[in-house]
Amino acid sequence: MNTSILLATTARILTQFRHDRRTVALMVLMPSLLLILLRFVFNSDQAFSRAAPALLAVFPFAIMFIVTSITTLRERTTATLERLMTMPMGKLDLLFGYALAFGIVALVQVLVAVGISLTWLGLEIGGSVWLLVVIAGLDALLGTALGLFASAFARTEFQAVQFMPLFVMPQVLLCGLFAPREAMTPVLEWLSNVMPLSYAVDALTAVTKSSDITGELVRNLAIVAACGLLALVLGAVTLRRRTP
């Protein structure tokens, strides 16, 4: 990878975001708005504090996935990607540049969501606030990486949206949000064990309950980070210059 090319790609994407305020608003504010809605649905600080760790994982993950996949596909269908690939730019330069740009937006998104949850919505945590932000940020980056990977297989924006039930919904259903993973049938528990969102939810839940940094917490963080990196590498391998 070439660092200067990677940073130039990041700067180009961030410049585009400056002219697309609706997309930025969707990415930054939507998780917080959904958390506010669910806080009033639960109508209890205790009930919200139990569900909030999983929600802080699910909402940024899902929103970053869909926005990233559609944005990347649009770059390819408008031939922007094809023009960029005629330059001395590697696929990893391109994808990691995208990931860095979306990662910066994801960090802002997570800071807003965590800040609102802690100061207004009554979320109580036993661990470090900054560790909570780091884990939620890694989870949002995972959604970004999977979105970049999924965009390689879509020909239209409608197809990109259709990948959400394949890449996102099974992870949401099996991550422990609706039922404890250990209480699931063996097959469903095995499936949840191979889905990275489950480890992000476990890590966020651990941070809200205790300030201890355990080996299990470190392992969960490593799995989430490794899955995101793997998705970026696979995205580079499957990246096409243009849509047939």
SULZITA-V743700 format. One record per backbone hydrogen bond with DSSP energy under -0.5 kcal/mol. CO is the residue of the C=O (numbers start at 0). NH is the residue of the N-H. E is the energy in kcal/mol with one decimal. If there is no record, write none. Layout:
# SULZITA-V743700
CO/NH/E
CO/NH/E
This chain:
# SULZITA-V743700
0/2/-0.6
1/5/-2.6
2/6/-2.6
3/7/-1.9
4/8/-2.3
5/9/-2.1
6/10/-2.5
7/11/-2.1
8/12/-2.2
9/13/-2.3
10/14/-2.0
11/15/-1.9
12/16/-2.0
13/17/-1.4
14/18/-0.7
15/18/-1.0
16/19/-1.5
19/23/-1.8
20/24/-2.7
21/25/-2.3
22/26/-2.5
23/27/-2.8
24/28/-2.4
24/29/-0.7
25/29/-1.2
28/32/-2.5
29/33/-2.5
30/34/-2.2
31/35/-2.4
32/36/-2.3
33/37/-2.4
34/38/-2.1
35/39/-1.7
36/40/-1.5
37/41/-2.7
38/42/-2.2
38/43/-0.6
43/47/-2.3
44/48/-2.4
45/49/-1.4
46/50/-1.6
47/51/-2.7
48/52/-0.6
50/54/-1.9
51/55/-2.9
52/56/-0.8
53/57/-2.7
54/58/-2.2
56/60/-1.3
57/61/-2.7
58/62/-2.4
59/63/-2.4
60/64/-1.7
61/65/-2.0
62/66/-2.2
63/67/-2.1
64/68/-2.3
65/69/-1.8
66/70/-2.3
67/71/-2.5
68/72/-1.9
69/73/-2.3
70/74/-1.7
71/75/-1.4
72/76/-2.7
73/77/-1.8
74/79/-1.1
74/80/-2.3
75/78/-1.3
78/82/-2.0
79/83/-2.1
80/84/-2.2
81/85/-0.6
82/85/-0.8
83/86/-1.5
86/88/-2.9
89/93/-1.9
90/94/-2.8
91/95/-2.7
92/96/-1.6
93/97/-2.3
94/98/-2.8
95/99/-2.2
96/100/-2.1
97/101/-2.9
98/102/-2.2
99/103/-1.9
100/104/-1.6
101/105/-2.7
102/106/-2.3
103/107/-1.8
104/108/-2.5
105/109/-2.7
106/110/-2.5
107/111/-2.3
108/112/-2.3
109/113/-3.1
110/114/-2.4
111/115/-2.5
112/116/-2.2
113/117/-2.4
114/118/-2.3
115/119/-2.2
115/120/-2.0
116/122/-2.7
127/131/-1.7
128/132/-2.1
129/133/-2.3
130/134/-2.4
131/135/-2.3
132/136/-2.5
133/137/-2.5
134/138/-2.2
135/139/-2.1
136/140/-2.2
137/141/-2.0
138/142/-1.9
139/143/-1.9
140/144/-2.7
141/145/-2.5
142/146/-1.9
143/147/-2.2
144/148/-2.1
145/149/-2.8
146/150/-1.8
147/151/-0.5
148/151/-1.0
149/152/-1.7
150/153/-0.9
155/159/-1.8
156/160/-2.0
157/161/-1.7
158/162/-1.0
159/162/-0.7
160/163/-1.6
161/165/-0.5
162/166/-2.8
163/167/-2.7
163/168/-1.6
164/169/-0.7
167/171/-2.2
168/172/-2.6
169/173/-1.7
170/174/-0.8
171/176/-0.5
179/182/-1.2
180/183/-1.4
184/188/-2.9
185/189/-2.2
186/190/-2.3
187/191/-2.5
188/192/-1.6
189/193/-0.7
190/193/-1.0
191/194/-1.0
193/195/-0.5
194/197/-1.3
194/198/-0.6
195/198/-0.7
195/199/-1.5
196/200/-2.3
197/201/-2.2
198/202/-2.2
199/203/-2.4
200/204/-2.5
201/205/-2.2
202/206/-2.0
203/207/-1.8
204/208/-1.1
205/209/-2.1
206/126/-1.4
207/125/-1.4
211/213/-1.0
213/217/-2.1
214/218/-2.4
215/219/-2.5
216/220/-2.3
217/221/-2.3
218/222/-2.3
219/223/-2.2
220/224/-2.5
221/225/-2.6
222/226/-2.5
223/227/-2.0
224/228/-2.3
225/229/-2.6
226/230/-2.3
227/231/-1.8
228/232/-2.2
229/233/-2.7
230/234/-2.2
231/235/-2.0
232/236/-1.9
233/237/-2.2
234/238/-0.8
